[in-house]
């Protein structure tokens, strides 16, 4: 079909590629100068960004950050850590809680890293601590799919404060990777052997202007974590093999928004997949047969195709 041939690969540049360390340093210094006296907390290692509903006593938010400022870290004073609870499961009542200060990390708790020469620190907040600060009842207020939202605020010795609420894209985005804000999803961790391995995938339903979206095929599902799985599928509108990722969220299966990298026109967001309304459910005690439901063409990539639901059924081989 001619319309299928219009779908073209979009190459998205998410980083800066430079030829040598001197150029890296020059770009860094130029952006620092353009930002004036700004500072940031670069995410070095996002260690734990989820809370296990089945193991709240041992769950925690943990992220390693590196502080930078116009004087190579010498302006660092302290970092405040805030937490907010967002309730996405209204069936058990609205338990949303406004933001509250949960801890303060002093400058003395940062250590100079030998490679960068900048101060680094591991920032952690236990689930129990966040629950206590917010006044939540674990037995009635928290469910899979809810989110603990953590925000960092950097205080400099000159009195400046920087956080996700007052910084521009250069700082929070790709170059400095200083988002200051981290959602920690409430999940129910599973053994990595569950819902993983060799499956027969059956295309149950889901067709649009380009015809059927998928086909029956044998697939291998890989566990990325206790709650996330990935497999490769053949996407028929373009006749290409693409990864499909889904999350196992305490009895529900959710496909997070993911780009196909393909579009019918340039200068527009690529075609994407995402679970929009109806989530498939699963039994953690039985991974023999389960379904995944999501919408195709959530972003249509300039193709003029209406979004529609896709259902895939998996049977363990």
C-alpha positions in Angstrom: 0.0 0.0 0.0 1.3 3.5 -0.9 0.2 4.9 2.4 2.3 2.4 4.3 5.4 3.5 2.4 4.9 7.1 3.7 5.9 5.9 7.2 9.5 7.0 7.6 12.0 6.5 10.4 12.6 9.5 12.6 16.0 9.9 14.2 15.7 11.8 17.5 18.8 13.4 19.0 18.6 13.2 22.8 22.2 14.2 23.6 25.2 16.2 22.5 28.0 14.5 20.7 31.3 16.3 20.7 34.7 15.2 19.4 36.9 15.7 22.5 37.0 16.6 26.2 38.1 20.2 25.5 34.9 20.7 23.4 32.8 19.2 26.2 34.4 21.5 28.7 33.8 24.5 26.4 30.2 23.8 25.9 29.7 23.2 29.6 31.4 26.4 30.5 29.4 28.4 27.9 26.1 27.1 29.2 27.1 27.7 32.8 28.0 31.3 31.9 24.7 31.8 30.1 22.8 30.6 33.1 24.5 33.0 35.4 24.6 31.9 39.0 22.3 28.8 38.5 23.0 25.4 40.1 21.8 21.9 39.6 21.7 18.3 40.8 22.7 16.1 38.0 21.2 12.6 38.2 24.1 10.2 38.3 22.3 7.0 39.3 18.5 6.5 39.7 18.9 3.6 42.1 15.3 3.1 43.3 12.3 4.9 41.8 9.5 2.7 42.9 7.8 1.6 46.1 6.9 -2.1 46.5 3.4 -2.3 48.0 4.1 -5.9 49.1 7.3 -4.8 51.0 6.8 -1.3 52.3 9.2 -1.9 55.2 12.1 -2.4 52.9 11.2 -0.1 50.1 12.8 3.3 49.5 13.4 6.2 47.1 17.1 6.4 46.3 19.0 8.5 43.8 22.6 9.6 43.5 23.1 13.2 42.5 26.0 15.4 41.7 25.9 19.1 42.5 27.2 21.7 40.1 27.3 25.5 40.2 29.2 28.5 38.8 32.1 27.8 41.3 32.5 24.0 40.8 30.4 23.0 43.8 31.8 25.5 46.2 28.5 27.3 46.5 26.7 24.2 47.8 24.9 24.8 51.1 22.2 22.1 51.6 19.5 20.2 49.7 15.9 19.8 50.9 13.9 16.7 50.0 10.1 17.0 49.7 7.5 14.3 49.1 3.9 14.4 47.9 1.4 11.6 47.4 -0.7 11.4 44.3 -3.7 9.1 44.4 -4.4 7.4 41.0 -6.7 4.7 42.5 -9.9 6.6 43.5 -11.8 3.3 44.1 -10.4 3.2 47.6 -11.0 6.9 48.3 -9.0 10.0 47.5 -5.9 9.9 49.7 -3.8 12.5 47.9 -1.5 14.5 50.2 0.2 17.9 49.6 3.9 18.2 49.5 5.8 18.0 52.8 9.5 18.4 53.8 10.8 14.9 54.6 14.6 15.5 55.1 17.5 17.9 54.6 20.9 16.8 53.2 23.7 19.1 54.4 26.7 20.0 52.3 28.9 17.9 54.6 27.0 14.8 53.4 28.3 15.3 49.9 31.7 14.0 48.9 33.9 15.2 46.0 34.0 12.7 43.2 37.6 12.0 41.9 36.5 12.0 38.3 34.4 15.1 38.1 35.8 17.1 41.0 32.2 17.9 42.0 30.3 17.0 45.2 28.0 13.8 45.1 25.6 12.4 47.5 23.2 9.4 47.7 19.8 10.7 48.7 17.4 8.2 50.2 13.9 8.3 51.8 12.4 5.1 53.1 8.8 4.3 52.2 7.9 4.2 55.9 9.4 7.6 56.5 7.4 9.1 53.6 4.2 7.4 54.8 4.7 8.8 58.3 5.5 12.3 57.2 2.4 12.4 54.9 0.1 10.8 57.5 -1.0 7.9 55.3 -2.5 4.6 56.4 -0.8 1.9 54.4 -3.8 -0.5 54.8 -6.4 1.9 53.3 -4.7 4.8 51.5 -2.1 3.2 49.3 -2.6 1.0 46.2 -0.7 -0.1 43.2 -0.6 2.7 40.6 -0.4 5.5 43.2 2.7 7.7 43.1 5.0 9.2 45.7 6.5 12.3 44.1 9.9 13.4 45.4 11.3 16.9 44.8 14.8 18.2 45.5 15.5 21.9 46.3 19.2 23.0 46.1 20.2 25.8 48.4 23.4 27.8 47.6 25.5 29.8 50.1 24.5 33.0 48.3 20.8 32.4 49.3 19.7 31.1 45.8 17.3 28.2 45.7 17.0 26.0 42.6 14.4 23.3 42.0 12.0 21.9 39.3 9.8 24.9 39.9 12.2 27.7 38.7 14.7 26.3 36.2 14.8 26.3 32.5 15.0 23.3 30.1 18.8 23.5 29.7 19.2 22.6 33.4 16.3 20.2 33.9 16.7 18.5 30.6 19.2 16.5 28.6 22.4 18.4 29.0 22.6 18.7 32.8 20.0 16.0 33.6 18.9 17.9 36.7 15.1 17.3 36.9 15.0 17.9 40.7 11.7 15.9 40.6 11.2 12.1 40.6 8.0 10.0 40.5 8.2 6.8 42.5 5.4 4.5 41.4 3.7 2.1 43.9 4.2 -1.4 42.5 4.0 -5.0 43.5 7.3 -6.6 42.7 7.2 -10.1 41.2 9.8 -12.8 40.7 11.7 -12.1 37.5 10.8 -15.6 36.2 7.1 -14.8 36.1 5.6 -13.5 32.9 8.9 -14.0 31.2 10.3 -16.6 28.8 8.9 -18.1 25.5 5.2 -17.3 24.7 2.9 -17.7 21.7 1.5 -14.3 21.0 -2.0 -14.2 19.5 -3.3 -11.1 17.8 -6.9 -10.8 19.2 -8.0 -7.4 17.8 -6.9 -4.0 16.7 -7.1 -2.7 13.2 -7.0 0.8 11.7 -6.5 2.6 8.4 -3.4 0.5 7.7 -5.0 -2.8 8.5 -4.2 -5.2 11.4 -1.5 -3.9 13.7 0.1 -7.2 14.7 0.2 -10.9 13.9 0.4 -14.3 15.6 4.0 -15.1 16.4 6.3 -16.7 18.9 8.0 -14.2 21.2 10.5 -14.1 24.1 9.5 -11.9 27.0 12.4 -10.4 29.0 12.1 -9.2 32.6 13.7 -5.7 33.0 12.8 -5.6 36.7 10.3 -7.1 39.1 7.5 -5.2 37.4 8.5 -4.5 33.8 8.7 -6.8 30.8 9.8 -6.3 27.2 9.4 -8.3 24.0 10.0 -7.7 20.3 6.9 -7.7 18.0 6.2 -7.3 14.3 4.3 -4.1 13.7 2.5 -4.6 10.4 1.7 -1.1 9.3 5.5 -0.6 8.7 6.5 -4.3 8.5 9.2 -3.8 11.1 10.2 -5.4 14.4 9.8 -3.1 17.4 10.2 -3.5 21.2 6.9 -3.5 23.2 7.2 -2.8 27.0 4.5 -3.4 29.6 4.3 -2.9 33.3 2.8 -5.3 35.8 1.2 -3.0 38.3 -0.4 -4.9 41.2 -2.9 -6.9 39.2 -3.1 -4.6 36.2 -1.0 -4.5 33.0 -0.1 -1.1 31.7 1.7 -0.1 28.5 3.5 3.2 29.2 3.8 5.7 26.4 6.4 4.5 24.0 7.4 5.8 20.6 7.7 3.6 17.5 10.3 6.0 16.0 8.2 6.1 12.8 6.0 8.8 11.2 4.3 9.7 8.0 5.7 13.2 8.0 8.7 15.1 9.3 8.6 17.6 12.2 5.9 15.8 14.2 6.0 13.4 17.1 6.4 9.8 16.1 3.6 7.2 16.2 3.2 5.9 19.8 1.5 3.2 21.8 0.0 3.5 25.3 -2.7 2.0 27.5 -5.3 4.8 27.6 -8.4 3.6 29.4 -9.0 -0.2 29.9 -6.1 -2.1 31.5 -5.8 -5.8 31.2 -5.6 -7.7 34.5 -3.4 -10.6 35.6 -3.1 -13.3 38.3 0.3 -13.2 39.9 -0.1 -16.9 40.7 -0.7 -17.9 37.1 1.5 -16.6 34.2 0.4 -19.3 31.8 -2.1 -17.1 29.9 -2.5 -13.3 30.0 -3.5 -10.4 27.8 -2.1 -6.9 27.1 -4.3 -4.0 26.0 -3.1 -0.7 24.7 -3.9 1.9 22.0 -2.1 2.2 18.7 -1.5 5.6 17.1 -1.9 7.6 20.3 0.4 10.1 18.5 -0.4 9.5 14.9 2.9 10.7 13.4 1.1 12.9 10.9 -0.7 9.9 9.4 -4.2 11.1 10.1 -5.1 7.7 11.7 -7.5 7.6 14.6 -6.3 5.8 17.8 -7.7 2.3 18.4 -7.3 -0.4 21.0 -5.1 -3.4 20.5 -5.5 -6.7 22.4 -2.7 -9.3 22.4 -3.0 -12.7 24.2 0.1 -14.6 25.4 0.2 -18.3 26.1 3.3 -19.8 27.7 5.1 -22.4 25.6 
